[in-house]
Amino acid sequence: MALAGLVRRRAAEGELWLKTDGDDPFLDSSDMPQSVQADEARVVYAVTARSGLKLREGPGVAFEVLEVVPYNTRVFVIKEKEGWAAVDLQGDGAVDGWMSQDFLSPLPG
């Protein structure tokens, strides 16, 4: 039983309870919400794609587009993977999705 469709962004805001029919559910760490402690240093970036930048479910173009984030929007980069950045849009420490690093520019600070 994969939870990818069940556990999505914002799931970090509450508890998740699973009921099974006796079998243990299959849990993959990539299905679970990712977060960092609020006091950890996070780098702030701006979206540089003039038409906006696609926020995706995972690090790659094969992943579903969650939304298009407007030009010059500030985002927090939580982690980086092979040209992709896991980003936090609200500053709450939860990963909201992934963006191409080619269209993110670090802000001074």
N, C-alpha and C positions, 0 to 999 in steps of 0.2 A: 504494500500500500504506500504509494508516494504521496507526499503532502504538498508538492509544489503548487498545485492549484488551490490548496486550502490556506496555507500560511503565506501571506503576502506582506507587502510593505505595510507598515503601521501595526503589524501584529505585536510588536514590542510593547504596545500600550496596554496590553492585558494578558491574562493567562489563557493558555490553550489547553483544553481538556479533550482527550480522545477516548472513544468507547469502541472496543473491538469485539469481535465474536469469538474470543478465545485466542486468536492469533496475535502475536506481537506485531505492532505496526512497524513498517520499515521507516526509519528516520535517517535522513541524510542531512549533514550539517549545512549544505547549501540551501535546504528548504527552510531553515530556521532564520528568524530575524537576526541581523547583525547589528551590534551597537558598540560604542566606546564610552568610556567614562567621560562625564562632562568636563572634567578638569584636564583631560589630555589635550595637548596642542593639536589643532587642526589647521590646515592651510586653507585660506579663502581664495577662491578663483572666481573669475568672471567668464560668462559664456561669450565667445567671440564670433560665433556663427551668426551672421546678420539675419538669416531667416529663422533663427532659433536652433536649438540642439535637442536631438531626440534623447529622452531618458528611457533606457531599456531595462528589462528584467535581469539581464546578465551581461557579462563582458564580451560582446560580439554582435555582429549584425544579424545573426540568426535568432536572437532573442526578441521577444515581443516589445513593441514600443508602448510605453506607459503614457507618455505625454511629450509635448514639445515645449522645452523651456525657453522663454524669450531671450533675445540678445541682451547682453550686459547684466543678466541676472547673476547674483552672487550665490555661490554654492560652496559647501565645505567638502573637501576631499578627505575621505576616511582611509582609503587604501588604493593602491595602484596595481594593475595586472596587465602586462603585455599591451600597453597603449590604451588601456581603459581605466577609468577612475570610478570607484564606488563613491557616490556622493550623497550628502545629507542636505536637503533643501531647506529644512526648517531650523536647523541648528540644535536639534534635540538629541543628536548622537546616533540616530537610527539611519541605516542605509536605505535611501529611497529608491535607488536604482543605479544604473551605470551609464557613463557618458564617454565618448571618445575624447582622449586627452589632446587630440590635435586642435580642438576648438575650445580649449580652456586656457586662460592666462592667469598666472598668479597675481594677486593684488598685494601691494606693499602693506606691511603692517607688522 
